[in-house]
Every structure is written in C-alpha cells, then in structure tokens.
Amino acid sequence: MPGAASGMGRACVDRLRGIADVVVTSDIGGAVDVVCDVSDPGAVNALVAHVQERGSFRALVHAAGISPTMGDARRVFDVDLVGTQLLLDTFEPLVVAGSAAVCFASSAAYQIGPYVTAEQEALLRDPLAPDFLDRAVDAAGGDPGIAYALAKVGVQRAAARAATRWGARGGRVVSLSPGLIDTPMGRRELEQQPPMQQMLASTPLQRMGTADEVAAVAAFLVSDDASFLSGVDVLVDGGLQGTSAAGA
Ligand SMILES: NC(=O)c1ccc[n+]([C@@H]2O[C@H](COP(=O)([O-])OP(=O)(O)OC[C@H]3O[C@@H](n4cnc5c(N)ncnc54)[C@H](O)[C@@H]3O)[C@@H](O)[C@H]2O)c1
C-alpha cells in the first residue's frame, strides 16, 4: 500500500487491516514494512518481491503522490505518473484471479480534461519512455499545477490500459479521483492555492471530504463486491464535477 504513512493511504490501511494481510509502505521510513519511493524502479521491485514472499497478491492500493506545492513539474510527473506505471507493470506478473488495484488520480484530471491536446495524450501513453520526463515538463510549460493535472490524467489512462492486461489474468484495475479531501496534502493546497477556496464553495456538500470517506470507496473497489468493475475512474468529490458539468 504505497502512500500509507498519512492521509488517505493511512485511512485505507485502517480499513483493510483485519480483513487482509496489509503491507504498509512509505517513502520516508517510520512504522512501515517497506520503505519505497514509487519513482525508484529498484524500490518498486523490492516492494513487489516482499509482497510475493508474503503469499498470493490480493490488492494494490496506491495512494502515494505529491501535489503541486510539494515539488517541481518534473518531480510531480515522476512520483505521480511514472511511479504509478512502475507499480502497475511490476505487480502485473503477480496478478491472479481476484487481484485488484486502485490508483489514486484526482478531480484535477477532470478539470484539465477538455483542454488536453492529442499530442499530450500521446505523450501520457508511455510514462516509462526514456525521454518522458523532459517532454512532459515541456508539455506542462514547467508549471507544477498543470503537471499535476496532466499526470493524474495519465494515472487514469494507465489504470485503464492495465485493466486489459490484468483482466487477462482475472485481475481488475481502477483509478479513484478524490476532490478536496481533509488530509495534510488537501489542507496545504487549500491554504496555498486560492482557486481551492472557490472549489470548496462550489462543492454541493459544502465541505472537504474525509480520508475515511475515500478509504471506504477504495476498500469497496478492491473488494469482491466490485468484481465486475474495472478500467474506469471513480470520482469521489462531493458532487463538484457533476454539478458544474451540468451547469448547476
Ligand atoms: N488531499 C486531496 O485533497 C487530494 C485530492 C485529489 C487527489 N489526491 C491524491 O490522493 C493521494 C493521497 O493524497 P493525500 O491527500 O492522502 O496525501 P498525503 O500527503 O497525506 O499522503 C501522501 C502519501 O504519499 C507519500 N509519498 C509521497 N511521495 C512518495 C513517493 N515518491 N513514494 C512513496 N510514497 C510517497 C507520502 O509520504 C504520504 O504518505 C495522492 O495521490 C494525491 O495526489 C489528494
């Protein structure tokens, strides 16, 4: 469970412990089973080897990520998109019937969606290409906010592509796009980015979501109750996107 040290990843650990044998990972150490920077192929290989040793692979909940105020455009693409592709590819050989993955994207992917060019879509299709980071930073004009939104579009696409490959082994992959959620990251963005206040004011439920509300959806998505759900994105945003798309 990459990203499990705080926020929504932590809440997912709390939900899944007791139901499953959970491997807790973080990029920073502390009370975790495996230290894993998801953008480091060697660390991802070591994580997958550790999971393999523990027995049959059931679920990947990938909540690791950084937001636009936490890194430059290159680092945002590297952690948020390259890391996701590495995890999906490296876990793939472990997939058996009933395995499932949830990759955290963002409602930011919906906001930038109408403006993504065909050239950017083509670029996002191959995050592990040797020149990907250089080209992606150019495509985002070096802006970490645009990089974040494009990287999260890439996460949604990576999950959909992986659904076909994992599906051949009986596994499922979905992405989950949170809106504004009350975590260390969500609070930081709300404080530092004025448009977030507007987002909050326009959210039908008139509040941030809680980490546990999102973890409840993630736990459902990896459960057998969601056994015919794959290759799609699930938006958990308190109604913001749906109502603004409807002009409501
Ligand atoms: N909080 C929000 O409002 C919000 C909104 C939309 C999407 N998201 C996404 O949801 C996910 C979880 O966000 P959160 O709010 O819980 O954030 P958070 O900052 O509370 O937790 C993110 C976790 O990812 C870990 N992490 C960061 N870089 C890493 C790396 N290179 N390798 C491994 N782990 C790394 C951090 O240590 C931390 O444990 C992220 O992908 C984020 O982009 C968050």
The ligand as an SDF file (V2000), in Angstrom:
LIG
                    3D

 44 48  0  0  0  0  0  0  0  0999 V2000
   -6.0000   15.5410   -0.4250 N   0  0  0  0  0  0  0  0  0  0  0  0
   -6.6130   15.9030   -1.5200 C   0  0  0  0  0  0  0  0  0  0  0  0
   -7.3930   16.8570   -1.4890 O   0  0  0  0  0  0  0  0  0  0  0  0
   -6.3890   15.1440   -2.8110 C   0  0  0  0  0  0  0  0  0  0  0  0
   -7.2010   15.4870   -3.8930 C   0  0  0  0  0  0  0  0  0  0  0  0
   -7.0570   14.8010   -5.0900 C   0  0  0  0  0  0  0  0  0  0  0  0
   -6.1250   13.7770   -5.1950 C   0  0  0  0  0  0  0  0  0  0  0  0
   -5.3390   13.4560   -4.1380 N   0  0  0  0  0  0  0  0  0  0  0  0
   -4.3980   12.3500   -4.3220 C   0  0  0  0  0  0  0  0  0  0  0  0
   -4.6490   11.3320   -3.3740 O   0  0  0  0  0  0  0  0  0  0  0  0
   -3.4340   10.6730   -2.9990 C   0  0  0  0  0  0  0  0  0  0  0  0
   -3.2680   10.7020   -1.4820 C   0  0  0  0  0  0  0  0  0  0  0  0
   -3.2140   12.0610   -1.0750 O   0  0  0  0  0  0  0  0  0  0  0  0
   -3.2980   12.5160    0.4590 P   0  0  0  0  0  0  0  0  0  0  0  0
   -4.1240   13.7200    0.4770 O   0  0  0  0  0  0  0  0  0  0  0  0
   -3.6340   11.3740    1.3110 O   0  0  0  0  0  0  0  0  0  0  0  0
   -1.7930   13.0000    0.6430 O   0  0  0  0  0  0  0  0  0  0  0  0
   -0.7630   12.9150    1.8470 P   0  0  0  0  0  0  0  0  0  0  0  0
    0.3000   13.8950    1.5150 O   0  0  0  0  0  0  0  0  0  0  0  0
   -1.4590   12.9870    3.1450 O   0  0  0  0  0  0  0  0  0  0  0  0
   -0.1990   11.4440    1.6680 O   0  0  0  0  0  0  0  0  0  0  0  0
    0.5480   11.1010    0.5320 C   0  0  0  0  0  0  0  0  0  0  0  0
    1.4690    9.9910    0.9120 C   0  0  0  0  0  0  0  0  0  0  0  0
    2.3060    9.6950   -0.2270 O   0  0  0  0  0  0  0  0  0  0  0  0
    3.6230    9.5010    0.2440 C   0  0  0  0  0  0  0  0  0  0  0  0
    4.5650    9.7710   -0.8300 N   0  0  0  0  0  0  0  0  0  0  0  0
    4.9160   10.9600   -1.3640 C   0  0  0  0  0  0  0  0  0  0  0  0
    5.8570   10.7730   -2.3080 N   0  0  0  0  0  0  0  0  0  0  0  0
    6.1060    9.4400   -2.3590 C   0  0  0  0  0  0  0  0  0  0  0  0
    6.9850    8.6380   -3.1130 C   0  0  0  0  0  0  0  0  0  0  0  0
    7.8180    9.1600   -4.0220 N   0  0  0  0  0  0  0  0  0  0  0  0
    6.9700    7.3070   -2.9140 N   0  0  0  0  0  0  0  0  0  0  0  0
    6.1510    6.7570   -1.9720 C   0  0  0  0  0  0  0  0  0  0  0  0
    5.3060    7.4720   -1.2260 N   0  0  0  0  0  0  0  0  0  0  0  0
    5.2810    8.7970   -1.4180 C   0  0  0  0  0  0  0  0  0  0  0  0
    3.7730   10.4600    1.4180 C   0  0  0  0  0  0  0  0  0  0  0  0
    4.8130   10.0470    2.2710 O   0  0  0  0  0  0  0  0  0  0  0  0
    2.4130   10.3180    2.0730 C   0  0  0  0  0  0  0  0  0  0  0  0
    2.3990    9.2150    2.9550 O   0  0  0  0  0  0  0  0  0  0  0  0
   -2.3300   11.3880   -3.7630 C   0  0  0  0  0  0  0  0  0  0  0  0
   -2.0550   10.6630   -4.9450 O   0  0  0  0  0  0  0  0  0  0  0  0
   -2.9610   12.7270   -4.1230 C   0  0  0  0  0  0  0  0  0  0  0  0
   -2.3950   13.2850   -5.2960 O   0  0  0  0  0  0  0  0  0  0  0  0
   -5.4330   14.1310   -2.9480 C   0  0  0  0  0  0  0  0  0  0  0  0
  1  2  1  0
  2  3  2  0
  2  4  1  0
  4  5  1  0
  4 44  2  0
  5  6  2  0
  6  7  1  0
  7  8  2  0
  8  9  1  0
  8 44  1  0
  9 10  1  0
  9 42  1  0
 10 11  1  0
 11 12  1  0
 11 40  1  0
 12 13  1  0
 13 14  1  0
 14 15  2  0
 14 16  1  0
 14 17  1  0
 17 18  1  0
 18 19  2  0
 18 20  1  0
 18 21  1  0
 21 22  1  0
 22 23  1  0
 23 24  1  0
 23 38  1  0
 24 25  1  0
 25 26  1  0
 25 36  1  0
 26 27  1  0
 26 35  1  0
 27 28  2  0
 28 29  1  0
 29 30  1  0
 29 35  2  0
 30 31  1  0
 30 32  2  0
 32 33  1  0
 33 34  2  0
 34 35  1  0
 36 37  1  0
 36 38  1  0
 38 39  1  0
 40 41  1  0
 40 42  1  0
 42 43  1  0
M  CHG  2   8   1  16  -1
M  END
$$$$
